[in-house]
């Protein structure tokens, strides 16, 4: 997002003598900048400077896991029928789930993928969402981590 607005700010000095450039909240919000973002300053050669956020280079890593759950079902069967009737109903995925508890999740593989591979796998694994545009797929299903290891919105 580019802003044509001009802001005038004065440098401040902290208790250690370091210079601080206080940026107005309105500018931070407009430019989608946050504390900790790295900014690039360009001398416009007219006594002014332009700033833009330095975008960090990233890569996509596909992490595949296997999750284990303890599932419970309660199946009511005729008293004179064998218990296997209940087992068959569960095996055939016809029983209503009573409860579940997550036991564990193990990482089985990981690899770097391209954006194109992500989009292809997205459409295969989530065929009901194929109508979504590329940006919605990316913003909804890619977890972004910054250089400090924190998840970014």
Secondary structure as the mmCIF struct_conf table of DSSP 4:
data_model
#
loop_
_struct_conf.conf_type_id
_struct_conf.id
_struct_conf.beg_label_comp_id
_struct_conf.beg_label_asym_id
_struct_conf.beg_label_seq_id
_struct_conf.end_label_comp_id
_struct_conf.end_label_asym_id
_struct_conf.end_label_seq_id
STRN STRN1 UNK A 11 UNK A 13
TURN_TY1_P TURN_TY1_P1 UNK A 15 UNK A 16
BEND BEND1 UNK A 17 UNK A 17
STRN STRN2 UNK A 19 UNK A 21
HELX_LH_PP_P HELX_LH_PP_P1 UNK A 22 UNK A 24
HELX_RH_AL_P HELX_RH_AL_P1 UNK A 25 UNK A 31
TURN_TY1_P TURN_TY1_P2 UNK A 32 UNK A 32
TURN_TY1_P TURN_TY1_P3 UNK A 35 UNK A 36
STRN STRN3 UNK A 39 UNK A 43
BEND BEND2 UNK A 45 UNK A 47
STRN STRN4 UNK A 49 UNK A 53
HELX_LH_PP_P HELX_LH_PP_P2 UNK A 54 UNK A 57
STRN STRN5 UNK A 60 UNK A 73
TURN_TY1_P TURN_TY1_P4 UNK A 79 UNK A 80
BEND BEND3 UNK A 81 UNK A 81
TURN_TY1_P TURN_TY1_P5 UNK A 83 UNK A 83
HELX_RH_AL_P HELX_RH_AL_P2 UNK A 84 UNK A 91
TURN_TY1_P TURN_TY1_P6 UNK A 92 UNK A 93
BEND BEND4 UNK A 95 UNK A 95
HELX_LH_PP_P HELX_LH_PP_P3 UNK A 96 UNK A 96
STRN STRN6 UNK A 97 UNK A 113
HELX_RH_AL_P HELX_RH_AL_P3 UNK A 115 UNK A 125
TURN_TY1_P TURN_TY1_P7 UNK A 126 UNK A 126
HELX_RH_3T_P HELX_RH_3T_P1 UNK A 127 UNK A 129
TURN_TY1_P TURN_TY1_P8 UNK A 130 UNK A 131
BEND BEND5 UNK A 132 UNK A 132
HELX_RH_AL_P HELX_RH_AL_P4 UNK A 134 UNK A 141
STRN STRN7 UNK A 144 UNK A 145
TURN_TY1_P TURN_TY1_P9 UNK A 147 UNK A 148
BEND BEND6 UNK A 149 UNK A 149
STRN STRN8 UNK A 151 UNK A 152
#
